[in-house]
Amino acid sequence: MIKRALVSVSDKTGIVELGKALVKEGIELISTGGTAKVLKDAGLRVTGVSDITGFPECLDGRVKTLHPMVHGGLLAVRRNSEHMKQLGELGIKPIDMAVINLYPFKQTILKENAKWEDAIENIDIGGPAMLRSAAKNYQDVVVVTDPADYITVIDEIKSDKDVCLETRIRLAGKVFEHTSHYDSLIASYIVKEAKVKGFPETLTVTYEKVQDMRYGENPHQRAVFYREVGNNKGFLSDAGQLHGKGLSFNNINDTNGALELLKEFDEPTVIAVKHANPCGVGSGKNIYDAYIKAYEADPVSIFGGIVAANMEIDEKTAREISKIYVEIVVAPSYEQKAIEILKGKKNIRILKLDGITNKYPENAYDFKKVGGGLLVQDYNSRFIDREKLTCVTASKPDRDMTDNLLFAWKVVKHTRSNGIVLARNKQSTGIGMGQPNRVQAVRIALQNAGDKSRGSVLASDAFFPFDDWVESAANAGIKAVIQPGGSIRDKDSIEACNKHGIAMLFTGMRHFRH
């Protein structure tokens, strides 16, 4: 039987309606500060916490509920006769319900130009303590932290004069999810603001649910989409969908792959992606020119793929895109006529993403789940400067050739290893990826390129352990190569390139992507 309810909330959504429903059932309301005022202004009788504790709020409200009269009432196990005897001796009355949500820490740190002092002041102390106390004693105390659960609680009390054990357990679980999320946000914020270097001894990360997916990579797998808490402008979780049905698990994964590569480019660029791998990449003087290059790079693989552009999609480009079937188009903006044209395609999804070229922050992590553990590394945001390239062959690439080598180097960074990318005139001409050996990756890239390999440059995500690739590249008309270098047999590859007049640059940096 619920006789007394402690109500103390920052989010006042639905609190008056809940208060009225509880009072109607004969339940005494205990409250503090702003919550008490809202309930009283609604005409409800409220007992102040200070009246319960016999101690006034102090330290600007920092101390008000941290008192045995509160926590004793929440933590006493009703079926424990010794607990109940002690309550009687101490004059503590049981509290049967706790309706509590916390200071708006997240909302505070997400404000533009958020101040450290404001963030610290919005770290709730008493709230989490009461929530944990009530949730621990769920069999005797109904604990509610989410306004979305008010209706369920009201309905059960109206119907049964109590809340069932199943609901109590579910609500207690939500409390510990909520307080864990809250504490993780605080920890992440403080570590970030303090500019703590290195990886923490214990890693706490927190995400918020965006949506349930129809299924995962395959129909028999369940899936859900979560997003990081913070400023996600320029990243997929912040995209607005202008048209089409909801995104699937694979849609999100593939589109993210397109965006990661797109962020490497500043000039007008279009990325075509299939199964999270680039299949066509083009940079040009405008977005139409870039799209044509991306399409012509591999007209077969782009079908049913993802198209990502780093500049506005105009009417002319939209007409070209609409000639084939693509699942998703994502861009920072669209001409109105372009949207109308794209909407004419069946099953297309149109995404608008402000800040699409925003780079990953310096402290971004890359996670890989393994059985029983988690691999964590810095996000691979580094790129080689033109000045740090080392030419190791007699033949030297001119500026235009170097531009294309750097273009191919950006693309190969985002292909699965072993990866090889051919490029010409800032267009990918052939891609070989995810192969168990590098010679096979070269062979596939050359095969995909066909006649377009002649005059192309070649990028490899890691060094060549042998020189057996050079003959194939030379026969296909490859003019220059960019690779990390570092093999004990580098000399063999250099000599083979010199024999065929191929220029080769070493980066001193590899880009494995497993």
Secondary structure, 3 states (H helix, E strand, C coil): CCCEEEEECCCCCCHHHHHHHHHHCCCEEEECHHHHHHHHHCCCCCEEHHHHHCCCCECCCCECCCCHHHHHHHHCCCCCHHHHHHHHHHCCCCCCEEEECCCCHHHHHCCCCCCHHHHHHCCCCHHHHHHHHHHHCCCCCEEECCHHHHHHHHHHHHHHCCCCHHHHHHHHHHHHHHHHHHHHHHHHHHHHHCCCCCCCCCCCCCEEEEEECCCCCCCCCCCEEEEECCCCCCCHHHCEEEECCCCCHHHHHHHHHHHHHHCCCCCCEEEEEECCEEEEEEECCCHHHHHHHHHHHCCCCCCCCEEEECCCECHHHHHHHCCCCCCEEEECCECHHHHHHHHCCCCCEEEECCCCCCCCCCCCEEEEEECCEEEEEECCCCCCCHHHCEECCCCCCCHHHHHHHHHHHHHHCCCCCCCEEEECCCEEEEEECCCCCHHHHHHHHHHHHHHHHCCCEEEECCCCCCCHHHHHHHHCCCCEEEECCCCCCHHHHHHHHHHHCCEEEECCCCCCCC
